[in-house]
Amino acid sequence: MATQSEAQGRQATRFNVAAIVQGGRLQYEALLLAASLRASDPDFAGRLILLEPQPGGAWPEDPRITGDATRAALDRLGAEIVPFDARHFGASYPYGNKIEALAALPAGEPFLFLDTDTLITGPLSRVDFDFARPSASMRREGTWPEIELYGPGYTEIWSSLYDRFGLDFARSLDLSWPDEYWQRYLYFNAGWFFHADPHVFGARFLDYARNVRDDPPAQLVCQSLDPWLDQVVLPLVIHSLGGGRPGPSLAGLDGEITCHWRVLSLLYARESVRAVDLLEEIARTNWIKKALREYEPVRRLVYQGKGRLVRDMFDRPNLPRPEQKIRQKIKAAGLWLR
């Protein structure tokens, strides 16, 4: 357990927040992210860096922000838009943006990467990060691997990946879960992750991801890597850099401090009162609304009040499981918007 002085030292560490921004849905999500950070943590001392892929390379079309209203609002919120070139993933695998974009962040400066569809609902600057021990979000379901009846099991699949990179597979296991149960194995949602140096983290992320994509172990023969490649490789990167599952000091992430909402209809269905109220508060700011009204999900769910109809459809302490049941109910009502 960290001493009080160690914890205070980590709390005092200045760090950058990074996310991807590009034309379409992500530019509006980035605007909500930036506005929520300023509303919920006005004392945040780091930089908010929005990484924008450039046309060319792996993006044959122009992926940049469209229109002037979003750029103007992001600038007013103090967000820095930093370009990067995608050479390995791009349009064929947009999730690879988060892998390649890390090279455009300042080297040697601690960073927290957030998926753009995230709201900051509390004081992010007070989270007790240990940037020397990277970690990532545990708000996930057992989406990968999908075990086939006569195919390799969890242990065989995951151990083949650890062996590929010379990593200690046994040390990654959570032995409180039974053998061949998905939570025994190190698996994250890539919605947030952090480390002391984006160039070190990003170079390893890119190396591992290209290796697995281009030459997957034989044990992955039945497995899809699209869209799962980033989440398959992320635990290997974190483990290789001395990190692991997040401890209690990070409980505010995916809790009282961040909300990875993913789909706006899902936000209304299942997230906290604070998250919904904050969304509506920042979306109604006139100069932000000028940009957001172009985005149909915000226009219908927030400005036309349809989101509150979605919210009334569910008892949040007793939400249906798995998530697919929530989606189906919203879709049946014609209110699935993202």
FENMOBEL-V888878 format. One record per residue. N is the residue number from 1. RES is the residue in one small letter. SS is DSSP state (a for helix, b for strand, c for the rest). PSI is psi in whole degrees, 0 to 359 (* if undefined). NEAR is the number of other ideal C-beta (glycine too) atoms within 10 Angstrom. Layout:
n->{N/N}
res->{RES/RES}
ss->{SS/SS}
psi->{PSI/PSI}
near->{NEAR/NEAR}
//
This chain:
n->{1/2/3/4/5/6/7/8/9/10/11/12/13/14/15/16/17/18/19/20/21/22/23/24/25/26/27/28/29/30/31/32/33/34/35/36/37/38/39/40/41/42/43/44/45/46/47/48/49/50/51/52/53/54/55/56/57/58/59/60/61/62/63/64/65/66/67/68/69/70/71/72/73/74/75/76/77/78/79/80/81/82/83/84/85/86/87/88/89/90/91/92/93/94/95/96/97/98/99/100/101/102/103/104/105/106/107/108/109/110/111/112/113/114/115/116/117/118/119/120/121/122/123/124/125/126/127/128/129/130/131/132/133/134/135/136/137/138/139/140/141/142/143/144/145/146/147/148/149/150/151/152/153/154/155/156/157/158/159/160/161/162/163/164/165/166/167/168/169/170/171/172/173/174/175/176/177/178/179/180/181/182/183/184/185/186/187/188/189/190/191/192/193/194/195/196/197/198/199/200/201/202/203/204/205/206/207/208/209/210/211/212/213/214/215/216/217/218/219/220/221/222/223/224/225/226/227/228/229/230/231/232/233/234/235/236/237/238/239/240/241/242/243/244/245/246/247/248/249/250/251/252/253/254/255/256/257/258/259/260/261/262/263/264/265/266/267/268/269/270/271/272/273/274/275/276/277/278/279/280/281/282/283/284/285/286/287/288/289/290/291/292/293/294/295/296/297/298/299/300/301/302/303/304/305/306/307/308/309/310/311/312/313/314/315/316/317/318/319/320/321/322/323/324/325/326/327/328/329/330/331/332/333/334/335/336/337/338}
res->{m/a/t/q/s/e/a/q/g/r/q/a/t/r/f/n/v/a/a/i/v/q/g/g/r/l/q/y/e/a/l/l/l/a/a/s/l/r/a/s/d/p/d/f/a/g/r/l/i/l/l/e/p/q/p/g/g/a/w/p/e/d/p/r/i/t/g/d/a/t/r/a/a/l/d/r/l/g/a/e/i/v/p/f/d/a/r/h/f/g/a/s/y/p/y/g/n/k/i/e/a/l/a/a/l/p/a/g/e/p/f/l/f/l/d/t/d/t/l/i/t/g/p/l/s/r/v/d/f/d/f/a/r/p/s/a/s/m/r/r/e/g/t/w/p/e/i/e/l/y/g/p/g/y/t/e/i/w/s/s/l/y/d/r/f/g/l/d/f/a/r/s/l/d/l/s/w/p/d/e/y/w/q/r/y/l/y/f/n/a/g/w/f/f/h/a/d/p/h/v/f/g/a/r/f/l/d/y/a/r/n/v/r/d/d/p/p/a/q/l/v/c/q/s/l/d/p/w/l/d/q/v/v/l/p/l/v/i/h/s/l/g/g/g/r/p/g/p/s/l/a/g/l/d/g/e/i/t/c/h/w/r/v/l/s/l/l/y/a/r/e/s/v/r/a/v/d/l/l/e/e/i/a/r/t/n/w/i/k/k/a/l/r/e/y/e/p/v/r/r/l/v/y/q/g/k/g/r/l/v/r/d/m/f/d/r/p/n/l/p/r/p/e/q/k/i/r/q/k/i/k/a/a/g/l/w/l/r}
ss->{c/c/c/a/a/a/a/a/a/a/a/c/c/c/c/b/b/b/b/b/c/c/c/c/a/a/a/a/a/a/a/a/a/a/a/a/a/a/a/a/c/c/c/c/c/c/c/b/b/b/b/b/b/c/c/b/c/c/b/c/c/c/c/c/c/c/c/a/a/a/a/a/a/a/a/a/c/c/b/b/b/b/b/b/c/c/c/c/c/a/a/a/c/a/a/a/a/a/a/a/a/a/a/a/c/c/c/c/c/c/b/b/b/b/c/c/c/b/b/b/c/c/c/a/a/a/c/c/c/c/c/c/c/c/b/b/b/c/c/c/c/c/c/c/c/c/c/c/c/c/c/c/c/a/a/a/a/a/a/a/a/a/a/a/c/c/c/c/c/a/a/a/c/c/c/c/c/c/c/c/c/a/a/a/c/c/c/c/b/b/b/b/b/b/b/c/c/a/a/a/a/a/a/a/a/a/a/a/a/a/a/a/a/a/c/c/c/a/a/a/c/c/c/c/c/c/c/c/a/a/a/a/a/a/a/a/a/a/a/a/c/c/c/c/c/c/c/a/a/a/c/c/c/c/c/c/c/b/b/b/c/c/c/a/a/a/a/a/a/a/c/c/a/a/a/a/a/a/a/a/a/a/a/c/c/a/a/a/a/a/a/a/c/c/c/a/a/a/a/a/a/a/a/c/c/a/a/a/a/a/a/a/c/c/c/a/a/a/c/c/c/c/a/a/a/a/a/a/a/a/a/a/c/c/c/c/c/c}
psi->{139/144/166/320/323/317/318/323/319/320/329/350/126/137/162/145/130/146/165/141/136/174/150/214/318/332/327/323/319/324/317/320/310/316/323/325/314/326/322/339/70/342/5/124/350/184/144/110/118/118/120/117/146/154/149/171/236/0/91/329/170/112/5/165/139/147/159/336/319/315/318/318/318/319/318/331/2/17/138/124/116/125/153/156/129/121/341/338/281/225/331/337/81/334/340/349/315/339/309/331/338/333/342/353/160/126/141/2/127/144/152/116/134/138/146/330/59/139/139/114/2/184/92/326/346/358/136/75/139/93/343/345/89/154/181/177/137/11/82/166/173/66/338/141/163/112/125/151/315/17/182/150/183/312/315/319/307/319/329/326/317/318/323/323/14/36/157/93/316/325/343/348/145/100/359/347/149/158/139/22/135/329/351/335/145/114/129/161/134/18/334/146/161/163/171/337/113/332/320/310/313/321/319/320/314/316/310/318/316/321/312/320/315/336/67/146/153/331/347/13/328/2/142/138/2/111/22/356/314/323/338/319/328/313/328/318/311/315/318/336/15/14/190/206/145/142/183/332/344/13/336/336/134/30/241/349/326/151/106/96/334/302/132/325/324/325/312/326/322/350/174/162/318/316/315/314/320/314/310/326/310/328/336/358/126/312/341/321/329/324/316/335/347/346/114/315/319/319/314/315/324/299/328/359/9/336/324/332/319/317/323/348/347/147/103/325/347/54/146/148/143/184/330/327/325/314/314/320/319/318/321/332/0/26/21/107/135/*}
near->{7/13/8/7/8/12/14/11/13/19/13/9/15/11/22/18/25/25/26/22/29/22/16/11/15/23/25/26/25/29/28/26/27/26/25/24/26/16/16/19/20/9/8/19/9/19/18/22/22/24/25/21/29/14/13/14/16/19/21/11/10/13/24/17/23/14/12/10/19/22/18/13/23/24/12/13/20/12/24/13/16/16/11/18/16/23/13/16/24/21/14/12/19/18/17/24/26/24/28/23/26/25/17/18/22/15/10/10/18/20/25/20/25/27/22/24/23/25/28/24/24/20/15/23/20/12/20/18/23/21/18/13/17/24/22/28/22/14/16/17/13/14/12/18/23/11/15/11/5/5/15/20/14/18/15/15/21/24/20/16/21/20/12/16/16/7/18/10/17/9/10/20/16/13/8/7/12/8/10/12/11/16/15/18/22/21/24/21/20/22/23/23/26/28/29/19/20/25/17/16/25/23/15/20/27/20/14/22/25/16/16/19/17/8/8/17/17/8/20/17/11/14/18/12/17/9/12/16/23/22/20/24/25/24/23/24/28/25/19/17/18/10/22/17/15/22/13/8/17/21/13/17/27/19/13/14/20/28/25/19/24/18/17/27/25/18/25/26/24/17/20/15/9/14/19/19/11/22/25/16/12/23/21/12/13/6/11/23/18/15/21/23/15/15/22/13/21/25/16/16/26/24/15/11/10/19/24/13/14/23/18/10/14/16/8/11/5/7/12/15/9/9/15/10/11/20/16/12/16/21/11/10/13/8/20/17/19/15}
//
